[in-house]
């Protein structure tokens, strides 16, 4: 229901634009910003269902969703998972640094592979 309200009032687009610098660093398309937030906050179960809806509606392409999946596979649910590890005494900064660094590397390697298959040898967004 919250998604429909945010979509109706164009807040999803505004949230995505606000995340644009973060998305560019991680090699993710701007139209995946809201899905990234959902994946970070509530995890992959709800985020995956919402991603499928956005693909069906044409708001996100399969390629864009695939890049986001690569990122979220390593860094999803940053609130829940990290709080659990912090409760066990692990430093939140080490967890975040490793997860986000690996997600960054994986997405940019995937983008490079996709560009090579298309005949382009660049890392452009």
N, C-alpha and C positions, 0 to 999 in steps of 0.2 A: 504494500500500500504506500509506504514511504517513497519507494522508487517512482510510482505513478505520479505522486504529488510533485516530487522534485522534477520529473520529466515534463509535466504539464506546465510548470512555471519556469522552464528553461534553466533550472539551477544545476542540472547535471553538466550542461555546457559550461557554466560559470566555474564550477568546481574543477572541471578538466582544464580550463584555461589557467586557473590558479596553480595547478600542478604542472603546468607546461615545462618550466625549467627543470624540475625534478625528472619528468618523463624523458626529456631530451638527454639528460646525463645518462639515464639508464637505457637509452636506445628504444624507448617505447613510443608508439604513436600517440598524439594528443587525444584521440577519441577513446583511449583506454583508461583515462584518468579516473573516472568514476568506478570502473571495474577494479582498478588497482586499490582504491580506497576500500571497497567492499571486501576484496580479498585480504587486505591487511587487517581490517577490523573484525569481520565475522568469519573469515576463513574461506576455504575452497568449496564447501558444500553449497552454500547459498550463492557464493560468487560464481560458481560454475553454472548454476541454473540461470542466473541473471545474464551471464555471458551468452548462453545459448539463445536466450530471448533477444538480446541485442544483435546477434548474428542473423537470426530469422527476420528481424525488423530492418536489417541493412544498415544499422548504425555502426557496426564493427565488422571488418572483413575477417575471413578465416585466418589470413596471414597475420593481421594485427592481433587477433585472439591467440594465435599460436605463440607469438613473441611474448605476450603477457603471461601465458601459461608457463613458458620457460622461466620467466622472472618469478612468478608466484610459487612455482614448484620449490624454490629455494628460500623464499622470503615471505610466505603467507603467514597470516595470523600473528603479526608481530606483537600484538598486545597480549593475547592469551598465552602463547608459547613462552614469550619472554618473561612474563610475570611468574610463570611456573618455574623457570630456571632461576630467576632471581630469588624466589622463595627457597630454592635449594642452595643458594649461596654463590651462584655464578654471576660474574660481572655482566650487567646488561650491555655495556659498551663492547665487550668482546663478542658477545652473541650477535649484536647488530652489525658490527664491523664485518665479521666473517660472512654472515648471511647476505648482506647487501653487496659486499664485494664479489662474492661468488655469483649472485644474481646478475650483477653488472657484466662480469666476464662472459657468462653463458649467453646472455642476450646479444652482446656484441659479436660473439663468435657465430651465433645463429644468423645474425644479420649479414655477416661476411659470407657465410655459406650460401644464403639466399641470393645475395648479390652476385656471387660467382656463378651460380646456376643461371642467372639472368644475363650473364655476360658483362656485368659491371663489377669492377674491382675497386669499390669505394665503401667507406663506412657512413655515407650520408644518410640522413634521416628521411 
